[in-house]
Amino acid sequence: METIFDLAQLSEKVRRQEAELQQDSFWDKQKENAAQLQALAADKKCISQYFELKQRLEDVATGLELLAEEEDEELQQELGFELQQLEKILTEMELESCLSGEYDKGACILSLTAGAGGTDAQDWAEMLMRMYLRYCEKRGFVVDIVEENIGDEAGIKSITFKVSGSYAYGFLKQEAGVHRLVRLSPFNANNKRQTSFAALDVMPQVTQKDLAIDPKDIQVDTFRASGAGGQHVNKTDSAVRVTHLPTKITATCQNSRSQLSNRQTAMDILSARLYSALEVEHKATLKELQGIQKEIAWGNQIRSYVFHPYKLVKDLRTNVELSDLGAVMDGDLDKFIYAMLLQKTRESSKL
């Protein structure tokens, strides 16, 4: 098993990386070295998984020896639990082995946008936001909301948030696309069945040093933050919008009281969007890097969530179906994400 993990080489790599962390110069450029910190966390997690797997295998072997000598119902239950945990760890490791993209181990930027469906679509976008926040919480990801555009009557028109954690981009990029909702509308006087759409865009977090952005090509505008955020946020021009003039690509941040902090975050988001735009021009892997480019309406959805007349969530790419709608809306997305990862792995192996 140590050969499979290449534990010696991995441990040496972690040792070198941790030695770099002791240098003051490393922390002087913390934002620029964010990707390195993410990679270190992923390597340390791999080592931790090795020792956990080794210990559980030893426990199971000991339990089987005892069980062979004498039947014990309680011990059988404990072994059943251990085997379930082993399966969970091995599945996680198998999936992470599928994530070999340049940015798969690192953070990502998610943007949710309400599509066709009016107020229902804006409410649906907020429901999806809650679903992804729950998913991130379950995986131990850290979420930082960057910008939120509240709906006129309910829900949200759009929201952008950064997700940090080991393999955050690798897992969440599988969710990029149009999501379709079918339900009895709470915003319709006749309580009619309504179909609504919202789209999720997933981009890898890239640093500004990954792109040669000419400062002359950047226009920076400041304005007062809208919505909740405290007196200081709403009474000063702390919100920042940056525009890349040649492409007209923009990014906005208003989550901090500091204009400087908001500008830095907006530039990070702009870098990610520019990177994705460049990949669209030069690579055929648009779905891998930027997510969606289609109209947020009929015919473009990747998944349907049916609340009425029955309860069912179906992924149209993998045909995975789940009837436990409540669990899915509470962030239980592993089966959908795992199916996509395995499908892409099989497709790659055929090339």
ZAMARGU-4260 file (C-alpha; in steps of 0.2 Angstrom, whole numbers, plus 5000, padded with zeros to 4 digits):
<rodrens>
0) 5000/5000/5000 | 5015/5012/5004 | 5020/5009/4985 | 5003/5014/4979 | 5003/5030/4989
5) 5022/5033/4987 | 5022/5039/5005 | 5040/5042/5006 | 5040/5054/4991 | 5024/5062/4997
10) 5030/5065/5015 | 5046/5073/5008 | 5036/5084/4997 | 5026/5090/5012 | 5042/5092/5022
15) 5049/5104/5009 | 5033/5114/5007 | 5031/5116/5026 | 5049/5122/5027 | 5044/5136/5014
20) 5030/5141/5026 | 5043/5145/5039 | 5050/5159/5028 | 5044/5176/5031 | 5045/5180/5012
25) 5031/5166/5009 | 5018/5175/5020 | 5023/5192/5012 | 5014/5185/4997 | 5000/5175/5005
30) 4987/5178/4991 | 5000/5174/4977 | 5004/5158/4986 | 4986/5152/4989 | 4987/5138/4976
35) 5003/5131/4985 | 4994/5131/5001 | 4979/5122/4993 | 4991/5109/4986 | 4999/5106/5003
40) 4982/5103/5011 | 4978/5090/4998 | 4995/5081/5000 | 4993/5081/5019 | 4975/5074/5017
45) 4982/5060/5006 | 4994/5056/5020 | 4981/5056/5033 | 4970/5045/5022 | 4984/5032/5021
50) 4986/5031/5040 | 4967/5030/5043 | 4966/5017/5029 | 4980/5007/5036 | 4973/5007/5054
55) 4955/5002/5049 | 4962/4987/5038 | 4972/4982/5054 | 4957/4983/5065 | 4946/4973/5052
60) 4959/4960/5051 | 4960/4958/5070 | 4941/4958/5071 | 4940/4944/5058 | 4952/4933/5068
65) 4942/4935/5084 | 4926/4932/5075 | 4933/4916/5067 | 4936/4910/5085 | 4920/4914/5092
70) 4903/4921/5085 | 4900/4939/5092 | 4885/4949/5086 | 4891/4965/5093 | 4908/4962/5085
75) 4900/4958/5068 | 4891/4975/5069 | 4907/4984/5073 | 4915/4975/5058 | 4901/4980/5047
80) 4903/4998/5052 | 4922/4998/5049 | 4919/4990/5031 | 4907/5004/5027 | 4920/5017/5032
85) 4933/5008/5022 | 4922/5009/5007 | 4919/5027/5010 | 4938/5031/5011 | 4942/5021/4995
90) 4928/5029/4985 | 4934/5046/4990 | 4952/5041/4985 | 4946/5034/4969 | 4937/5050/4964
95) 4951/5061/4969 | 4963/5051/4958 | 4951/5056/4944 | 4955/5075/4948 | 4971/5078/4939
100) 4968/5095/4931 | 4979/5109/4934 | 4967/5118/4946 | 4957/5103/4952 | 4965/5103/4970
105) 4962/5121/4973 | 4948/5134/4976 | 4935/5140/4964 | 4923/5154/4961 | 4904/5150/4959
110) 4891/5161/4951 | 4873/5158/4952 | 4861/5167/4940 | 4842/5166/4939 | 4835/5163/4922
115) 4818/5161/4914 | 4804/5161/4926 | 4803/5178/4934 | 4801/5178/4953 | 4800/5159/4954
120) 4817/5158/4945 | 4825/5171/4958 | 4818/5160/4972 | 4825/5145/4964 | 4842/5153/4963
125) 4841/5156/4981 | 4836/5138/4985 | 4851/5132/4974 | 4863/5144/4984 | 4857/5136/5000
130) 4860/5119/4993 | 4878/5122/4988 | 4881/5131/5004 | 4875/5115/5013 | 4886/5104/5002
135) 4901/5115/5005 | 4898/5114/5024 | 4897/5095/5023 | 4914/5094/5014 | 4922/5106/5025
140) 4924/5119/5012 | 4925/5137/5017 | 4913/5149/5008 | 4916/5168/5006 | 4901/5177/4998
145) 4908/5191/4987 | 4893/5199/4979 | 4874/5196/4980 | 4860/5204/4970 | 4844/5202/4979
150) 4828/5199/4969 | 4814/5212/4967 | 4801/5202/4977 | 4810/5186/4983 | 4826/5176/4981
155) 4841/5182/4972 | 4845/5188/4954 | 4863/5182/4956 | 4877/5178/4968 | 4895/5175/4967
160) 4905/5166/4981 | 4922/5159/4983 | 4924/5141/4989 | 4941/5136/4997 | 4946/5118/5002
165) 4954/5103/4995 | 4948/5098/4978 | 4934/5112/4979 | 4936/5115/4960 | 4938/5097/4955
170) 4922/5092/4963 | 4911/5108/4960 | 4915/5110/4942 | 4904/5094/4939 | 4889/5105/4944
175) 4891/5119/4931 | 4876/5121/4920 | 4858/5125/4920 | 4847/5118/4934 | 4828/5116/4931
180) 4814/5117/4944 | 4796/5111/4942 | 4784/5114/4956 | 4768/5123/4961 | 4772/5141/4962
185) 4770/5150/4979 | 4770/5166/4969 | 4756/5162/4958 | 4738/5167/4964 | 4731/5151/4957
190) 4746/5140/4963 | 4749/5134/4946 | 4763/5122/4941 | 4778/5133/4936 | 4795/5128/4928
195) 4810/5139/4932 | 4828/5139/4928 | 4845/5145/4936 | 4863/5143/4930 | 4879/5139/4940
200) 4895/5144/4933 | 4911/5137/4941 | 4928/5144/4938 | 4945/5139/4945 | 4954/5152/4956
205) 4969/5158/4947 | 4981/5172/4953 | 4985/5188/4944 | 5002/5182/4941 | 4995/5168/4930
210) 4990/5181/4918 | 4999/5196/4911 | 4985/5209/4914 | 4991/5227/4908 | 4985/5239/4922
215) 4981/5251/4908 | 4967/5239/4902 | 4958/5239/4919 | 4945/5252/4924 | 4940/5253/4942
220) 4924/5260/4948 | 4918/5262/4966 | 4901/5264/4973 | 4890/5261/4989 | 4887/5243/4993
225) 4869/5238/4992 | 4859/5227/5004 | 4864/5221/5021 | 4882/5224/5027 | 4881/5237/5041
230) 4881/5256/5042 | 4899/5258/5036 | 4897/5247/5021 | 4881/5256/5015 | 4887/5274/5018
235) 4904/5274/5010 | 4910/5269/4992 | 4918/5253/4998 | 4911/5242/4984 | 4922/5240/4969
240) 4919/5235/4951 | 4934/5231/4939 | 4932/5230/4920 | 4944/5223/4908 | 4942/5236/4894
245) 4948/5225/4879 | 4935/5211/4883 | 4922/5220/4893 | 4923/5207/4906 | 4919/5213/4924
250) 4920/5208/4942 | 4912/5216/4957 | 4915/5214/4976 | 4906/5222/4990 | 4907/5210/5005
255) 4921/5220/5014 | 4921/5237/5023 | 4938/5239/5015 | 4939/5246/4997 | 4956/5239/4995
260) 4951/5222/5001 | 4936/5222/4989 | 4947/5228/4975 | 4959/5213/4977 | 4945/5201/4978
265) 4937/5208/4962 | 4954/5207/4953 | 4955/5189/4958 | 4937/5185/4951 | 4942/5195/4935
270) 4958/5185/4933 | 4947/5169/4934 | 4935/5175/4921 | 4949/5181/4910 | 4957/5164/4911
275) 4941/5155/4907 | 4938/5166/4892 | 4956/5162/4886 | 4953/5144/4888 | 4937/5145/4878
280) 4947/5153/4864 | 4961/5141/4863 | 4955/5124/4870 | 4940/5112/4867 | 4937/5110/4886
285) 4925/5124/4889 | 4914/5113/4900 | 4929/5108/4910 | 4934/5126/4914 | 4921/5139/4912
290) 4905/5129/4914 | 4890/5136/4905 | 4888/5147/4890 | 4870/5143/4885 | 4854/5152/4887
295) 4847/5148/4905 | 4830/5141/4899 | 4822/5125/4890 | 4833/5112/4882 | 4850/5117/4891
300) 4847/5110/4908 | 4859/5097/4915 | 4848/5092/4930 | 4829/5093/4934 | 4822/5095/4951
305) 4803/5090/4951 | 4793/5095/4967 | 4776/5091/4959 | 4767/5080/4954 | 4780/5068/4961
310) 4797/5071/4969 | 4812/5067/4959 | 4829/5074/4955 | 4837/5068/4938 | 4854/5072/4931
315) 4851/5072/4912 | 4870/5068/4909 | 4872/5052/4919 | 4854/5047/4921 | 4856/5046/4940
320) 4840/5048/4949 | 4836/5052/4967 | 4818/5053/4975 | 4824/5060/4992 | 4822/5078/4986
325) 4824/5084/5004 | 4841/5077/5006 | 4847/5083/4989 | 4841/5101/4993 | 4851/5099/5010
330) 4867/5097/5000 | 4868/5078/4997 | 4875/5079/4980 | 4889/5066/4981 | 4880/5053/4970
335) 4878/5066/4955 | 4896/5072/4957 | 4903/5055/4958 | 4893/5048/4943 | 4900/5063/4933
340) 4918/5060/4938 | 4917/5042/4934 | 4909/5045/4917 | 4922/5057/4912 | 4936/5045/4918
345) 4928/5031/4907 | 4927/5043/4892 | 4945/5048/4894 | 4951/5030/4895 | 4943/5027/4878
350) 4952/5041/4870
</rodrens>
